[in-house]
Amino acid sequence: MKNKSIDFYSLIPLYTEEVELKMKKGVETLFDGFDKYGVSDIIQLDRPNTAK
């Protein structure tokens, strides 16, 4: 298994406002909001909307 790589992907449900923010200002701005509010790979149905 030399020189093989494994990629891990994560799905994070987004609020409509977060999608709009990403489209207008880019994914880095969205990720900055995730960092600010402590959004992680663990799905939390009651997590805050990071675009507000």
Residue frames as a rotation matrix with the C-alpha (Angstrom) as fourth column:
MET 1
0.569 0.822 0.000 0.00
0.822 -0.569 0.000 0.00
0.000 0.000 -1.000 0.00
LYS 2
-0.363 -0.797 -0.483 2.91
0.687 -0.579 0.439 2.32
-0.629 -0.173 0.758 -0.70
ASN 3
-0.974 -0.161 -0.157 2.25
0.046 -0.828 0.558 5.77
-0.220 0.537 0.815 -2.15
LYS 4
-0.331 0.932 0.149 -1.50
0.707 0.140 0.694 5.46
0.626 0.335 -0.705 -1.81
SER 5
-0.965 0.073 0.253 -3.62
-0.207 -0.806 -0.554 8.20
0.164 -0.587 0.793 -0.36
ILE 6
-0.361 0.894 -0.266 -6.94
0.917 0.392 0.071 8.18
0.168 -0.218 -0.961 1.40
ASP 7
-0.809 0.186 0.558 -9.22
-0.118 -0.981 0.155 11.21
0.576 0.060 0.815 1.19
PHE 8
-0.546 0.671 -0.502 -11.80
0.807 0.261 -0.530 11.94
-0.224 -0.694 -0.684 3.87
TYR 9
-0.668 0.429 0.608 -14.82
0.094 -0.762 0.641 14.07
0.739 0.485 0.469 3.07
SER 10
-0.773 0.442 -0.455 -17.35
0.497 -0.025 -0.867 15.67
-0.395 -0.897 -0.200 5.35
LEU 11
-0.317 0.762 0.565 -20.92
0.561 -0.329 0.759 16.81
0.765 0.558 -0.323 4.76
ILE 12
-0.818 0.128 -0.561 -22.17
0.429 -0.514 -0.742 19.83
-0.383 -0.848 0.366 6.66
PRO 13
0.091 0.913 0.397 -25.80
0.991 -0.124 0.058 20.88
0.102 0.388 -0.916 6.17
LEU 14
-0.898 -0.441 0.014 -25.97
0.440 -0.898 -0.015 24.60
0.019 -0.007 1.000 5.33
TYR 15
0.017 0.850 -0.526 -28.56
0.487 -0.467 -0.739 27.26
-0.873 -0.243 -0.422 6.00
THR 16
0.609 0.304 0.733 -29.79
0.793 -0.232 -0.563 29.19
-0.001 0.924 -0.382 2.94
GLU 17
0.971 -0.235 -0.047 -27.96
-0.228 -0.966 0.121 32.30
-0.074 -0.107 -0.991 4.16
GLU 18
0.242 -0.927 0.286 -24.70
-0.200 0.241 0.950 30.36
-0.950 -0.287 -0.127 4.42
VAL 19
0.097 -0.144 0.985 -25.00
0.867 0.498 -0.013 29.19
-0.489 0.855 0.174 0.81
GLU 20
0.857 0.279 0.433 -25.66
0.465 -0.781 -0.417 32.78
0.221 0.559 -0.799 -0.28
LEU 21
0.765 -0.637 -0.094 -22.65
-0.404 -0.588 0.700 34.01
-0.502 -0.497 -0.708 1.73
LYS 22
0.021 -0.767 0.641 -20.42
0.284 0.619 0.732 31.38
-0.958 0.167 0.231 0.12
MET 23
0.313 0.170 0.934 -21.62
0.941 0.079 -0.329 32.36
-0.130 0.982 -0.135 -3.36
LYS 24
0.943 0.135 0.304 -21.07
0.192 -0.967 -0.166 36.10
0.272 0.215 -0.938 -2.73
LYS 25
0.680 -0.664 0.312 -17.88
-0.733 -0.613 0.294 36.14
-0.004 -0.429 -0.903 -0.65
GLY 26
-0.015 -0.720 -0.694 -16.27
-0.620 0.551 -0.559 32.72
0.785 0.421 -0.455 -1.18
VAL 27
0.545 0.246 -0.802 -15.76
0.225 0.879 0.422 29.55
0.808 -0.410 0.423 0.79
GLU 28
-0.524 -0.805 -0.278 -13.03
0.534 -0.056 -0.843 31.02
0.664 -0.590 0.460 3.02
THR 29
-0.627 0.389 0.675 -15.53
-0.602 -0.792 -0.103 33.51
0.494 -0.471 0.731 4.44
LEU 30
0.500 0.828 -0.254 -17.93
-0.509 0.518 0.687 30.65
0.700 -0.214 0.681 5.16
PHE 31
0.278 -0.482 -0.831 -15.16
0.564 0.782 -0.265 28.65
0.778 -0.395 0.489 6.86
ASP 32
-0.760 -0.508 0.406 -14.19
0.026 -0.648 -0.761 31.71
0.649 -0.568 0.506 8.92
GLY 33
-0.065 0.839 0.540 -17.76
-0.866 -0.317 0.388 31.74
0.497 -0.442 0.747 10.27
PHE 34
0.644 0.239 -0.727 -17.53
0.009 0.948 0.319 28.02
0.765 -0.212 0.608 11.03
ASP 35
-0.327 -0.854 -0.404 -14.36
0.574 0.159 -0.803 28.68
0.750 -0.495 0.438 13.04
LYS 36
-0.686 0.084 0.722 -15.93
-0.418 -0.859 -0.296 31.64
0.596 -0.505 0.625 14.85
TYR 37
0.183 0.896 0.405 -18.96
-0.941 0.040 0.337 29.59
0.286 -0.443 0.850 15.94
GLY 38
-0.473 -0.497 0.727 -17.13
-0.745 0.667 -0.029 26.31
-0.471 -0.555 -0.686 16.52
VAL 39
0.677 0.694 -0.244 -18.85
-0.707 0.521 -0.479 24.33
-0.206 0.496 0.843 13.74
SER 40
-0.405 -0.823 0.398 -17.25
-0.663 0.564 0.492 20.88
-0.630 -0.064 -0.774 13.44
ASP 41
-0.771 0.043 -0.636 -17.67
-0.498 0.583 0.643 17.69
0.398 0.812 -0.427 11.42
ILE 42
-0.832 0.532 -0.159 -20.21
0.522 0.652 -0.549 16.46
-0.189 -0.539 -0.821 13.96
ILE 43
-0.520 0.710 0.474 -23.69
0.231 -0.417 0.879 17.29
0.822 0.567 0.053 12.71
GLN 44
-0.794 0.348 -0.499 -25.62
0.448 -0.220 -0.866 19.43
-0.411 -0.911 0.019 15.18
LEU 45
-0.231 0.796 0.559 -29.20
0.912 -0.023 0.409 20.09
0.339 0.605 -0.721 14.12
ASP 46
0.769 0.563 -0.302 -29.40
0.638 -0.698 0.324 23.13
-0.029 -0.443 -0.896 16.40
ARG 47
-0.274 -0.948 -0.163 -26.10
0.909 -0.311 0.278 24.76
-0.315 -0.072 0.947 15.41
PRO 48
0.150 0.330 -0.932 -26.11
0.139 -0.940 -0.310 28.53
-0.979 -0.083 -0.187 14.90
ASN 49
0.790 0.104 0.605 -26.47
0.613 -0.116 -0.781 30.09
-0.012 0.988 -0.155 11.46
THR 50
-0.002 -0.926 -0.377 -22.93
0.789 -0.233 0.568 31.39
-0.614 -0.297 0.731 10.86
ALA 51
-0.477 -0.135 0.868 -24.04
0.783 -0.514 0.350 33.87
0.399 0.847 0.351 8.17
LYS 52
0.579 0.770 0.268 -26.05
0.519 -0.602 0.607 36.01
0.629 -0.213 -0.748 10.59
